[in-house]
């Protein structure tokens, strides 16, 4: 008997996902725990494994589609089983026996709009090589318009939830291009009775040639969490300019004659120093959770990794107990899999402290937003060659500016200063980092 397979929740914060790739094809036999598809969530690209067994009779959403939690994505059943009626019910398409429009090389519109109760996402109804956009109102989908377009435009139209009704593409043979979407977005967001202030603002500022695009799942989550962090966490900031000349010399010695994959970065040494400082000042290794102060008996340092369209913070577990080389190997592995979006959700959760380094981008100093429920994050700038005064003489030196963002509910000024003092001592006497 045919069964509808829905998109499950693949991470704790997931609300929707982009179906990146189907690992199985229609007609394939599926067993429990078989890899069915890869889904890009707000955190990483996750494996969607089957909870059922049977034959994959129909995939309901194409690759690249943004799909809501619980949305039907596939149909399982017995080999050769007829599921056309079920597909029509789920997609709102006409049943096979209904008359169909005569084939034409020109774009066509569905003559009979789908009922609201059986409305499907535009992405599910879009044939390959065309853009499908739906006119959405409070009662659902009112119709589907097909227009020649590029794959990128098809995806943008789906993400923007735009109608291309009456749009004349500026590309060859009337093909809709990326630039054609901006006027459509402007019209779609034009002020109307009951429109929101946000829609009014969008209509006011968008001009022809501008590109309006819906944020990815990751960007939505980042936006929500950062707003929450700045609104609910009382930030204050402590700055220090660290003498890193000895630390730079130690790194050079550690990396002499070492294979590239075994080399230690400046950030690895700082993460290790921060972990030891958290152990030396244990009151700072804490969080404010549900009105309670939780002081951790573990030192798990989150490291900020920039990826396409966002930022993730994989966690180096037990960073205070790892040797510098072991920490470097763990950090490289986490960063590599983060950029490939192959991290597991649990590898990005439950850190106790964060380090964010923009030194590689030649940023001298900055202040980072706290990653709740952590109470501190260390922002690291570039290593700078500067003149310094030693023994009354001006000599070359190396400095690195760091800014410690603190949650004032947990960490006050004196406590944060004690943490930075410990960090400074370790950086300026870096052999202790190796202990």
Secondary structure, DSSP 8 states (H G I E B T S, - for coil): --EEEE----STT-SEEEEEEESS-TT-EE-TT-EEEEEE-SSSEEEEE-SS-EEEEEE-S-TTEEEETT-EEEEEESTT---HHHHHHHH----TTS------SS--B-SS---GGG---HHHH--TTEEEEEEEETTEEEEEEEEEB-HHHHHHHHHHT---TT----SGGG-B-TTHHHHHHHHHT---TT--HHHHHHHHH--TT-------HHHHHHHHHHHHHHHHS-EEEEEEEEE-HHHHHHHHHHTTT--GGG---HHHHHHHHHHHHHHHTGGGSEEEETTEEEE-SS--EEEEEEETTEEEEEEETTTTTS-HHHHHHHHHHHHHHHHTT---GGGGS--SEEEEE-GGGT---------TTBSEEEEEEEEEEEEEEETTEEEEEEEEEEEEEEETTT--HHHHHHHHHHHHHHHHTGGGGG-
